[in-house]
Amino acid sequence: MAKFKYTQEFPFRASPKVLYNYISTPGGLQQWFAESVRLNSDSKFVFNWDGKDHVAELTSSRLNKSSRFDFTGEDEGNFLEFKFVTSELDNSTYLKVTDNSDNDDADDLETMWNELISHLKEIVGG
């Protein structure tokens, strides 16, 4: 099945330094992104949604800039990338989300990511 790439930028009133742990650590991601997130014995991230585990490797991480998770097993070929973009115009911070997965329903993905990001904004206050 072909993968569908969804990309969206979300504005934040918080600095990348404040937001970084929420996109790169199990504890931070579990607060807003998945029902649970843990590291397994291979140092891979195990995301749990709806009682099902999805294993991903943190394949790229740049302090206060970005993180990328490449999924393995039956989710192979799927990835999530979180990247901070700073506007040169007004110095505001945007979180750019790239979701490459089997879900090809752009409206569904937009609704899901808007809800997730809204929850994250409630946590960080911005």
N, C-alpha and C positions, 0 to 999 in steps of 0.2 A: 504494500500500500504506500502511495506517495505521501510524503510528509508535507505539512502545511506550516508555513512560518508566519506567526503573528508578531508584530512589533508595535509598541506604543510607548510614548514618553509621558511621564506623570510628574507634574511640578510638586516640589516640596519646599517647605520653609524651614528646613534643617540642613545642616552641612553634611557632606559625604562622610566626614569623620564620625558624626553621630549615627548615621544610617548604616555604615559599613557592616557592623556586626549582625544586623538584621538580614543581610543578604549573603552572609558567608559562614555563619556558625550554626550548629544544630539548635542551640538554645534560642538564637535570634529568629531563625526561620520558623521554629515551632510556634512562636508567639503569634504569627500572622499568616503563615503560608500553608502549613499542613497540620493534620491532627497530631502527629508526632514526628520528630526528626531525631535520628540518633546516628552515631558512627558505629559501624560493625568492626569486626576484628581485622578486616583488610583496610581500615580507614576510609571506607566508602560511606557515603551518606545514604541512610535508609529513610525515605519519605513514606509516611503512611496516610492514605486517604481512603475513606470508606472501608476500613479494615483490611486494606490490601497494601503490601509493601512494594515500593518501587526503589530500586537501588541505582545510585548515580555516583559518579566519580567527580570530584572537584578538579577539573582539568586546567582551569586558569583562575588565578586570583591575584589581583593587584591591589595592595593596601589602599583603602579609601577611594578606589576607582572602579573595580569590577570583580565579578565572579561568574564562572560558567560551570554548569553541571551537565555532564554527558551521561545519559542513562544507559544501563546495561541490561542483559537478559532479554525478556520479551519486549522491553521498551527501547531496545537498541536503535540508534538513529535519532532518538528524541534528545533534545537538549533545552536547557534554560540558561539564558544569559541575562545578568543584571549589570548595568553599566551606568555610572553617574556622568551626566553631561552638565557642564556649567555654561550658562549663557554669558557671552562676552558683553552683551548689551546691558544687562542689569545684574549680572553676577548671581542669578538665581540658579538653583539646583534642580535638575530633572533626573528621574530614574527611568532609564530606557530598559524596557523589558522585551526580550525576544524569546518567544515560546515556539519551539519547533517540535510538532507532535503529529499524532494521527488525527487529532480533532481539526476538521476543516470547516467548522461552523464559526465564521468570523464574529457573528453577533453573540453567540454563546461565549466565545473567548473574551470579547470586549466586556460583557456583563461580569464574567468571572473575575477578570483582572481589575475592573473598576471596584468590585466588592473587596477583593483582597487588598488593594492599595488603600482603599478607604479605611480598612481595619488597621493597616500599618500606620496611616496618618493619625488615627486616634491614639495609637500607642506612643508615637514619637512627638505628637503635638504639632504636626505640621504638614 
